[in-house]
Each structure stands twice: as structure tokens, then as C-alpha cells.
Amino acid sequence: LGISKTTLKTHVINKHYTLLRKEYQVIEYVGIAADEPKRVKEKRYPLVEWGWTEADCLRYCYEKGFNWNGLYEIFDRVSCWCCPLQSLTELRKLRRYFPKLWNKLHYWQMVTWRSFRPDYTVQELELRFRLEEEWEAKGLPTGRNKDFQKALADRLGRAGTE
């Protein structure tokens, strides 16, 4: 089963708004920035209306004393730490800088029937990240390198390469 933003977030929000609309007039404000025009649909987007980019918003927050304990120095975007739609790069950072949260993902993976991502369970990601560290310590290429992919498939017990 593929996981999408619709499955994880949009469907739940729309279901809730459907209930609210039975009793109230609902105006939905969405925090999409002016430099994300492709994401603008039929809702209200104050940041777009004001012409504020993501950089403008972040600068404003820093000026007001919000720094999120340095999260924006670690991550490109700060979103739900447990989101399976994060890139492998972001998940590597979560594992490295927030081991307690990474361990919580391990636990959740063990108590659910569903794979964390379509391509990896959390346990498989752990194996992948450990293998990457081993190869990098030896000065060997990782990522899409054919030899690395074969070693990864072997480590994961999968036939062929990814």
C-alpha cells in the first residue's frame, strides 16, 4: 500500500471539516508561503496574500525569539518527525540527532501491521543507515552505487538490487 499526504493528513482534515460545515461556516486558512504557488488551491493563504516566502516567515519567527531549539539548523524543513514521507536524508538526521524519537519509530513499527514506508520498515532503514556508515568509514561510495545497492539488498535479505 502506498502512503500519501492524502492518506495521512488531508483525508482526516477534510472529514473533520465536513462535520464542522454542518453547523458552521468554515474558512480554512493554510500556511503555504508565497514561494510555493503550485500548492495554492481554493482555500485562503494569508502568507501568499502578504507575499511572504518561507525565508520571510523563518526570519520573522527568529526576530520574535522562536528558534525551535536549532531544528532548522539540522533539518531543511521541520515537519512531523514521524512522517513516512520524509526523505532518507531527513530520516538520517532524525536518527542521528534525536535517537529517542528514532527508537519510538522502531517501537511503533513493531506494534503495527503496516510498513513505515512503501520501500522500508524502520528496522530496514536502521540496517541501511548502519551499512552506509560502514561504507563511508571505509571511503566507499553509497547511495545509488551498484555495489552498495547489492550489499544493501544482501543485508536486507532481498533478491536483486533496488
Backbone as a chain_set.jsonl record, in Angstrom:
{"seq": "LGISKTTLKTHVINKHYTLLRKEYQVIEYVGIAADEPKRVKEKRYPLVEWGWTEADCLRYCYEKGFNWNGLYEIFDRVSCWCCPLQSLTELRKLRRYFPKLWNKLHYWQMVTWRSFRPDYTVQELELRFRLEEEWEAKGLPTGRNKDFQKALADRLGRAGTE", "coords": {"N": [[0.827, -1.192, 0.0], [0.601, 2.152, -0.91], [1.692, 5.151, 0.667], [0.348, 8.299, 1.181], [0.178, 11.925, 1.293], [-2.489, 12.531, 1.31], [-3.656, 10.246, 2.473], [-2.495, 10.35, 5.033], [-2.987, 12.92, 6.101], [-4.652, 14.959, 4.704], [-7.134, 13.684, 4.148], [-8.128, 13.145, 6.733], [-8.34, 15.727, 7.806], [-10.209, 16.888, 6.0], [-12.428, 15.28, 6.502], [-13.031, 16.014, 9.118], [-13.629, 18.762, 8.711], [-15.909, 18.495, 7.136], [-17.787, 17.624, 8.974], [-17.83, 19.888, 10.676], [-18.804, 21.824, 8.916], [-21.486, 21.28, 8.769], [-22.645, 22.629, 10.829], [-21.415, 25.117, 10.949], [-20.075, 28.037, 9.245], [-17.193, 27.573, 7.529], [-13.956, 28.785, 7.228], [-11.03, 28.053, 5.809], [-7.73, 28.475, 6.635], [-4.528, 28.304, 5.329], [-1.117, 27.585, 5.794], [0.666, 28.064, 3.541], [3.467, 29.258, 1.84], [4.442, 32.212, -0.082], [6.329, 31.489, -1.963], [5.586, 29.028, -2.844], [3.719, 28.553, -5.023], [2.534, 26.516, -6.561], [1.202, 24.917, -4.809], [-1.06, 26.217, -4.031], [-4.502, 26.257, -3.762], [-7.98, 26.284, -3.56], [-8.417, 27.476, -1.107], [-7.858, 29.791, 1.688], [-4.907, 31.668, 1.808], [-2.993, 33.276, 3.711], [-0.215, 33.952, 3.88], [0.614, 33.87, 1.229], [-1.04, 35.872, 0.22], [0.111, 38.058, 1.534], [2.57, 38.032, 0.392], [4.701, 36.7, 1.563], [7.563, 34.729, 1.783], [8.953, 31.43, 2.515], [11.429, 31.914, 3.694], [11.068, 34.561, 4.6], [9.13, 34.123, 6.568], [10.489, 32.466, 8.375], [12.582, 34.173, 9.15], [11.081, 36.206, 10.406], [10.016, 34.738, 12.564], [12.393, 34.067, 13.95], [13.202, 36.658, 14.647], [11.254, 37.22, 16.511], [11.984, 35.613, 18.564], [11.641, 32.86, 18.367], [13.191, 29.79, 17.939], [13.111, 27.101, 17.741], [14.785, 25.365, 19.099], [17.041, 25.021, 17.49], [16.324, 23.352, 15.383], [15.942, 24.051, 12.681], [18.498, 24.374, 11.893], [19.384, 21.859, 11.615], [17.499, 20.351, 10.111], [16.052, 20.59, 6.8], [13.403, 21.209, 6.511], [10.974, 21.581, 9.021], [8.861, 19.299, 10.133], [6.343, 16.897, 10.849], [7.96, 14.674, 12.87], [7.644, 11.981, 12.7], [6.768, 11.379, 10.182], [6.284, 9.342, 7.376], [6.756, 10.251, 4.844], [9.002, 11.748, 4.727], [12.264, 12.523, 3.453], [15.043, 10.257, 2.89], [17.341, 11.513, 3.729], [16.411, 13.325, 5.687], [15.413, 11.488, 7.531], [17.764, 10.193, 8.265], [18.973, 12.271, 9.688], [17.143, 12.548, 11.791], [17.552, 10.091, 13.092], [20.235, 10.407, 13.852], [20.384, 12.818, 15.427], [18.21, 12.746, 17.143], [17.826, 10.324, 18.852], [16.021, 9.176, 20.701], [13.492, 9.695, 19.628], [13.806, 8.321, 17.243], [14.006, 5.714, 18.243], [11.434, 5.487, 19.2], [10.034, 5.387, 16.798], [10.942, 2.878, 15.944], [9.695, 1.254, 17.875], [6.955, 1.762, 17.334], [6.846, 0.704, 14.758], [7.156, -1.98, 15.313], [4.756, -2.633, 16.566], [2.744, -2.406, 14.754], [0.931, -3.41, 11.824], [1.643, -2.431, 9.444], [4.046, -1.337, 7.04], [6.532, 1.149, 7.626], [7.332, 2.859, 5.514], [6.67, 2.597, 1.968], [8.94, 1.475, 0.801], [10.701, 0.76, 2.858], [10.888, -0.67, 6.137], [11.136, 0.634, 9.496], [13.117, -0.766, 10.815], [14.546, -1.807, 8.631], [15.476, 0.579, 7.545], [17.226, 1.295, 9.58], [19.152, -0.743, 9.28], [20.05, -0.063, 6.711], [21.109, 2.554, 7.149], [23.158, 1.958, 8.974], [24.798, 0.354, 7.35], [25.503, 2.243, 5.41], [27.059, 3.944, 7.034], [29.166, 2.209, 7.663], [30.301, 1.797, 5.114], [30.977, 4.433, 4.389], [32.889, 4.984, 6.347], [34.94, 3.46, 5.399], [35.534, 4.812, 3.161], [34.075, 4.273, 0.907], [31.717, 4.489, -1.834], [28.214, 5.248, -1.426], [24.653, 5.292, -1.586], [23.265, 5.372, -4.779], [25.114, 3.722, -5.864], [26.123, 0.801, -7.525], [27.438, -1.455, -6.318], [27.089, -0.861, -3.62], [24.281, -0.944, -3.491], [23.84, -3.645, -4.026], [25.076, -4.824, -1.798], [23.405, -3.75, 0.147], [20.94, -4.91, -0.535], [21.613, -7.556, -0.004], [22.087, -7.373, 2.766], [19.549, -6.719, 3.646], [18.283, -8.978, 2.981], [17.074, -9.264, 0.521], [16.304, -10.151, -2.81], [18.214, -9.338, -5.693], [18.789, -5.877, -6.715], [17.989, -2.565, -5.569]], "CA": [[0.0, 0.0, 0.0], [1.333, 3.407, -0.938], [1.302, 6.142, 1.654], [0.351, 9.627, 0.589], [-0.26, 13.016, 2.16], [-3.939, 12.411, 1.406], [-3.94, 9.204, 3.453], [-2.031, 10.711, 6.365], [-3.381, 14.214, 6.633], [-5.739, 15.664, 4.033], [-8.405, 12.968, 4.325], [-8.561, 13.336, 8.121], [-8.748, 17.13, 7.939], [-11.445, 17.096, 5.246], [-13.507, 14.587, 7.22], [-13.369, 16.878, 10.254], [-14.285, 19.962, 8.193], [-17.243, 18.112, 6.671], [-18.64, 17.646, 10.169], [-17.967, 21.273, 11.122], [-19.606, 22.593, 7.951], [-22.912, 21.02, 9.018], [-23.125, 23.596, 11.815], [-20.718, 26.396, 10.89], [-19.406, 28.449, 8.016], [-15.78, 27.314, 7.794], [-12.945, 29.377, 6.353], [-9.793, 27.328, 6.091], [-6.502, 29.21, 6.381], [-3.441, 27.351, 5.159], [0.188, 28.243, 5.897], [1.52, 27.903, 2.368], [4.196, 30.507, 1.615], [4.333, 32.811, -1.413], [7.229, 30.827, -2.909], [5.059, 27.696, -3.124], [2.449, 28.803, -5.72], [1.926, 25.296, -7.115], [0.409, 24.274, -3.762], [-2.227, 27.04, -3.739], [-5.736, 25.738, -4.372], [-9.151, 27.151, -3.422], [-8.561, 27.927, 0.273], [-7.249, 31.085, 1.979], [-3.476, 31.545, 2.044], [-2.545, 34.606, 4.125], [1.197, 34.203, 3.563], [0.648, 34.164, -0.21], [-1.658, 37.194, 0.077], [1.062, 39.055, 2.035], [3.816, 37.913, -0.357], [5.751, 36.19, 2.455], [8.2, 33.465, 1.416], [9.366, 30.636, 3.681], [12.553, 32.62, 4.328], [10.488, 35.692, 5.332], [8.449, 33.603, 7.756], [11.509, 31.995, 9.307], [13.246, 35.371, 9.665], [10.137, 36.821, 11.34], [9.96, 33.916, 13.784], [13.656, 34.266, 14.67], [13.159, 38.006, 15.227], [10.332, 37.185, 17.647], [12.542, 34.747, 19.605], [11.399, 31.428, 18.148], [14.293, 29.155, 17.205], [12.826, 25.671, 17.708], [15.96, 24.655, 19.626], [18.012, 24.751, 16.434], [15.877, 22.328, 14.428], [16.144, 24.491, 11.302], [19.92, 24.234, 11.589], [19.589, 20.434, 11.344], [16.576, 19.892, 9.069], [15.664, 21.546, 5.777], [12.045, 21.589, 6.871], [10.565, 20.978, 10.28], [7.508, 18.794, 9.987], [6.134, 15.796, 11.778], [9.173, 13.863, 12.939], [7.313, 10.582, 12.426], [6.143, 11.285, 8.865], [6.976, 8.434, 6.459], [7.012, 10.917, 3.567], [10.286, 12.438, 4.804], [13.342, 11.959, 2.641], [16.024, 9.469, 3.636], [18.256, 12.473, 4.354], [15.785, 13.817, 6.908], [15.335, 10.371, 8.479], [19.122, 10.013, 8.804], [19.17, 13.327, 10.686], [16.333, 12.178, 12.949], [18.267, 9.001, 13.764], [21.489, 10.898, 14.426], [20.243, 13.882, 16.413], [17.087, 12.502, 18.04], [17.734, 8.865, 18.98], [14.818, 8.759, 21.437], [12.386, 9.673, 18.667], [14.093, 7.22, 16.316], [13.632, 4.486, 18.944], [9.974, 5.447, 19.247], [9.615, 4.871, 15.486], [11.196, 1.426, 15.995], [8.632, 0.624, 18.664], [5.702, 1.834, 16.574], [6.929, -0.245, 13.645], [6.983, -3.348, 15.846], [3.394, -2.884, 17.038], [1.761, -2.189, 13.689], [0.965, -4.368, 10.722], [1.978, -1.709, 8.224], [5.421, -0.879, 6.876], [6.674, 2.59, 7.826], [7.32, 3.43, 4.161], [6.497, 1.513, 0.996], [10.22, 0.862, 0.451], [11.466, 0.326, 4.033], [10.415, -0.599, 7.511], [12.106, 1.389, 10.296], [14.24, -1.67, 11.054], [15.332, -1.847, 7.395], [16.184, 1.856, 7.465], [18.346, 1.188, 10.52], [20.175, -1.561, 8.611], [20.599, 0.738, 5.613], [21.935, 3.638, 7.679], [24.38, 1.349, 9.53], [25.636, -0.04, 6.217], [26.063, 3.487, 4.866], [28.131, 4.382, 7.931], [30.298, 1.291, 7.481], [30.926, 2.065, 3.815], [31.574, 5.767, 4.432], [34.094, 4.884, 7.175], [35.962, 2.847, 4.535], [35.72, 5.673, 1.999], [33.376, 3.679, -0.235], [30.502, 5.224, -2.218], [26.927, 4.663, -1.046], [23.584, 5.819, -2.436], [22.847, 4.571, -5.937], [26.239, 2.903, -6.312], [25.673, -0.579, -7.779], [27.981, -2.355, -5.307], [26.404, -0.574, -2.353], [22.911, -1.438, -3.592], [23.881, -5.108, -3.888], [25.354, -5.1, -0.383], [22.195, -3.406, 0.888], [19.959, -5.969, -0.802], [22.066, -8.721, 0.752], [21.886, -7.088, 4.189], [18.117, -6.739, 3.895], [17.758, -10.285, 2.595], [16.246, -9.098, -0.662], [16.928, -10.59, -4.058], [18.453, -8.25, -6.64], [19.127, -4.554, -6.185], [16.857, -1.633, -5.56]], "C": [[0.864, 1.246, 0.0], [0.8, 4.371, 0.119], [1.391, 7.508, 0.993], [-0.056, 10.657, 1.633], [-1.772, 12.942, 2.352], [-4.32, 11.399, 2.478], [-3.634, 9.678, 4.859], [-2.662, 11.968, 6.936], [-4.643, 14.772, 5.994], [-7.09, 14.996, 4.251], [-8.974, 13.204, 5.726], [-9.071, 14.759, 8.326], [-10.079, 17.365, 7.235], [-12.642, 16.428, 5.917], [-13.978, 15.443, 8.397], [-14.115, 18.13, 9.776], [-15.693, 19.661, 7.687], [-18.225, 18.125, 7.835], [-18.88, 19.079, 10.643], [-18.895, 22.077, 10.219], [-21.104, 22.347, 8.105], [-23.497, 22.052, 9.978], [-22.551, 24.997, 11.639], [-20.285, 26.726, 9.47], [-17.904, 28.349, 8.311], [-14.921, 28.022, 6.753], [-11.627, 28.727, 6.739], [-8.593, 28.175, 5.671], [-5.349, 28.213, 6.362], [-2.113, 28.101, 5.103], [1.133, 27.929, 4.763], [2.159, 29.256, 2.077], [4.104, 30.949, 0.154], [5.254, 32.14, -2.432], [6.834, 29.375, -3.171], [3.755, 27.785, -3.93], [1.77, 27.547, -6.259], [1.038, 24.584, -6.099], [-0.874, 25.034, -3.437], [-3.435, 26.502, -4.502], [-6.864, 26.745, -4.136], [-9.358, 27.686, -2.005], [-7.959, 29.318, 0.448], [-5.789, 30.868, 2.366], [-2.91, 32.903, 2.425], [-1.097, 34.906, 3.75], [1.372, 34.533, 2.087], [0.089, 35.563, -0.449], [-0.702, 38.306, 0.513], [2.378, 39.042, 1.267], [4.977, 37.404, 0.48], [6.259, 34.837, 1.971], [8.503, 32.674, 2.686], [10.492, 31.335, 4.426], [12.056, 33.823, 5.133], [9.859, 35.221, 6.645], [9.458, 33.156, 8.808], [12.239, 33.178, 9.947], [12.351, 36.064, 10.709], [10.096, 36.047, 12.661], [11.236, 34.071, 14.608], [13.68, 35.632, 15.353], [12.27, 38.061, 16.463], [10.792, 36.21, 18.735], [12.269, 33.267, 19.463], [12.586, 30.834, 17.392], [14.148, 27.637, 17.147], [14.033, 24.839, 18.136], [16.921, 24.216, 18.526], [17.58, 23.743, 15.388], [16.109, 22.734, 12.975], [17.626, 24.529, 10.922], [20.253, 22.794, 11.225], [18.777, 19.99, 10.124], [16.313, 20.993, 8.049], [14.269, 22.098, 6.06], [11.733, 20.915, 8.193], [9.104, 20.586, 10.122], [7.315, 17.701, 11.028], [7.347, 14.872, 11.732], [8.891, 12.416, 12.566], [6.682, 10.384, 11.051], [6.935, 10.353, 7.944], [7.281, 9.07, 5.103], [8.309, 11.721, 3.583], [11.294, 11.757, 3.88], [14.257, 11.11, 3.522], [17.008, 10.383, 4.351], [17.684, 12.973, 5.678], [15.698, 12.71, 7.961], [16.708, 10.043, 9.069], [19.393, 11.029, 9.91], [18.369, 13.025, 11.954], [17.057, 11.106, 13.761], [19.504, 9.521, 14.49], [21.274, 11.853, 15.603], [19.141, 13.644, 17.452], [16.865, 11.001, 18.228], [16.505, 8.391, 19.756], [13.607, 8.707, 20.51], [12.569, 8.543, 17.66], [13.697, 5.887, 16.962], [12.123, 4.35, 19.071], [9.414, 4.95, 17.902], [9.818, 3.361, 15.413], [10.056, 0.714, 16.722], [7.316, 0.612, 17.883], [5.699, 0.851, 15.415], [6.661, -1.663, 14.129], [5.537, -3.651, 16.222], [2.325, -2.603, 15.983], [1.946, -3.236, 12.598], [1.51, -3.738, 9.451], [3.449, -1.304, 8.205], [5.475, 0.635, 7.014], [6.599, 3.342, 6.503], [7.086, 2.284, 3.188], [7.803, 0.774, 0.693], [10.991, 0.296, 1.643], [10.609, 0.311, 5.291], [11.442, 0.249, 8.269], [13.335, 0.52, 10.558], [15.136, -1.781, 9.811], [16.088, -0.538, 7.181], [17.394, 1.843, 8.397], [19.487, 0.385, 9.901], [20.843, -0.775, 7.483], [21.547, 1.809, 6.145], [23.225, 3.113, 8.304], [25.341, 0.945, 8.416], [26.279, 1.188, 5.575], [27.232, 3.972, 5.729], [29.373, 3.51, 7.79], [31.048, 1.602, 6.19], [31.613, 3.431, 3.818], [32.852, 5.771, 5.261], [35.26, 4.281, 6.381], [36.242, 3.699, 3.298], [35.047, 5.15, 0.749], [32.11, 4.46, -0.562], [29.237, 4.478, -1.796], [25.871, 5.149, -2.032], [23.222, 4.875, -3.556], [23.976, 3.721, -6.523], [25.81, 1.43, -6.394], [26.172, -1.552, -6.709], [27.31, -2.126, -3.951], [24.993, -1.139, -2.388], [22.852, -2.956, -3.468], [24.123, -5.494, -2.437], [24.126, -4.807, 0.48], [21.129, -4.479, 0.697], [20.338, -7.234, -0.039], [21.782, -8.533, 2.242], [20.396, -7.183, 4.549], [17.479, -8.087, 3.567], [16.824, -10.22, 1.411], [17.014, -9.578, -1.886], [17.104, -9.393, -4.969], [18.857, -6.963, -5.964], [17.915, -3.669, -6.25], [16.899, -0.738, -6.761]], "O": [[1.766, 1.376, 0.828], [-0.394, 4.391, 0.418], [2.378, 7.833, 0.333], [-0.561, 10.319, 2.704], [-2.279, 13.253, 3.429], [-5.202, 11.659, 3.297], [-4.416, 9.442, 5.781], [-2.85, 12.064, 8.149], [-5.618, 15.033, 6.7], [-8.083, 15.675, 4.511], [-10.173, 13.438, 5.878], [-10.113, 14.967, 8.947], [-10.981, 17.976, 7.808], [-13.748, 16.967, 5.893], [-15.178, 15.576, 8.637], [-15.121, 18.514, 10.372], [-16.58, 20.506, 7.805], [-19.359, 18.583, 7.695], [-20.008, 19.442, 10.975], [-19.675, 22.904, 10.691], [-21.909, 23.138, 7.613], [-24.698, 22.323, 9.949], [-23.133, 25.967, 12.124], [-20.145, 25.851, 8.616], [-17.412, 28.979, 9.247], [-15.135, 27.875, 5.55], [-11.174, 28.85, 7.876], [-8.457, 28.546, 4.505], [-5.213, 27.386, 7.263], [-2.003, 29.132, 4.439], [2.286, 27.566, 4.997], [1.476, 30.28, 2.067], [3.74, 30.168, -0.725], [4.998, 32.21, -3.634], [7.642, 28.584, -3.659], [2.771, 27.149, -3.553], [0.547, 27.522, -6.398], [0.218, 23.745, -6.47], [-1.692, 24.553, -2.653], [-3.393, 26.318, -5.718], [-6.726, 27.921, -4.471], [-10.391, 28.297, -1.734], [-7.588, 29.958, -0.536], [-5.479, 29.982, 3.162], [-2.398, 33.618, 1.564], [-0.794, 36.026, 3.339], [2.189, 35.383, 1.733], [0.653, 36.346, -1.213], [-0.706, 39.386, -0.078], [3.214, 39.925, 1.455], [6.133, 37.653, 0.137], [5.476, 33.909, 1.772], [8.332, 33.179, 3.796], [10.508, 31.347, 5.657], [12.559, 34.083, 6.226], [10.037, 35.842, 7.693], [9.293, 33.439, 9.995], [12.484, 33.179, 11.154], [12.829, 36.46, 11.772], [10.138, 36.639, 13.739], [11.171, 34.192, 15.831], [14.123, 35.753, 16.496], [12.51, 38.865, 17.364], [10.08, 36.0, 19.717], [12.627, 32.488, 20.346], [12.945, 31.323, 16.321], [14.991, 26.961, 16.557], [14.273, 23.753, 17.608], [17.542, 23.158, 18.625], [18.401, 23.317, 14.577], [16.428, 21.895, 12.132], [17.961, 24.7, 9.75], [21.28, 22.53, 10.599], [19.301, 19.337, 9.222], [16.344, 22.179, 8.379], [13.997, 23.284, 5.875], [12.184, 19.798, 8.449], [8.226, 21.44, 9.994], [8.077, 17.619, 11.991], [7.707, 14.357, 10.674], [9.802, 11.696, 12.156], [6.116, 9.324, 10.783], [8.134, 10.554, 7.751], [7.996, 8.477, 4.295], [8.681, 12.313, 2.57], [11.18, 10.57, 3.573], [14.244, 11.233, 4.747], [17.46, 10.071, 5.453], [18.398, 13.037, 6.679], [15.89, 12.968, 9.149], [16.808, 9.66, 10.234], [19.97, 10.692, 10.944], [18.863, 13.225, 13.064], [17.158, 11.211, 14.983], [19.783, 9.114, 15.618], [21.907, 11.71, 16.649], [19.14, 14.267, 18.513], [15.836, 10.467, 17.812], [15.997, 7.302, 19.488], [12.793, 7.788, 20.594], [11.603, 7.887, 17.27], [13.118, 5.026, 16.299], [11.589, 3.241, 19.054], [8.445, 4.191, 17.87], [8.968, 2.644, 14.885], [9.526, -0.292, 16.248], [6.651, -0.419, 17.784], [4.675, 0.235, 15.12], [6.015, -2.451, 13.438], [5.129, -4.813, 16.199], [1.135, -2.567, 16.296], [3.001, -3.859, 12.484], [1.807, -4.441, 8.485], [4.021, -0.969, 9.242], [4.563, 1.331, 6.569], [5.889, 4.34, 6.387], [7.283, 1.122, 3.543], [7.783, -0.413, 0.366], [11.853, -0.564, 1.46], [9.733, 1.153, 5.484], [12.509, 0.548, 7.732], [14.464, 1.011, 10.526], [16.359, -1.842, 9.938], [17.217, -0.547, 6.69], [18.465, 2.329, 8.033], [20.649, 0.782, 9.986], [22.063, -0.822, 7.325], [22.663, 1.954, 5.646], [24.273, 3.747, 8.183], [26.548, 1.164, 8.519], [27.463, 1.169, 5.236], [28.274, 4.364, 5.203], [30.497, 4.012, 7.796], [32.277, 1.664, 6.175], [32.722, 3.563, 3.299], [33.802, 6.48, 4.927], [36.424, 4.564, 6.664], [37.092, 3.347, 2.48], [35.41, 5.543, -0.359], [31.491, 5.033, 0.334], [29.191, 3.248, -1.807], [26.18, 5.391, -3.199], [22.908, 3.709, -3.316], [23.803, 3.079, -7.559], [25.217, 0.888, -5.461], [25.403, -2.391, -6.241], [27.003, -3.075, -3.23], [24.55, -1.75, -1.415], [21.92, -3.495, -2.872], [23.458, -6.383, -1.905], [23.844, -5.535, 1.432], [20.49, -4.904, 1.66], [19.468, -7.909, 0.513], [21.287, -9.449, 2.899], [20.036, -7.668, 5.621], [16.299, -8.313, 3.835], [15.892, -11.017, 1.299], [18.232, -9.422, -1.971], [16.237, -8.521, -5.018], [19.222, -6.952, -4.788], [16.928, -3.991, -6.912], [16.026, 0.114, -6.928]]}, "num_chains": 1, "name": "protein.A"}
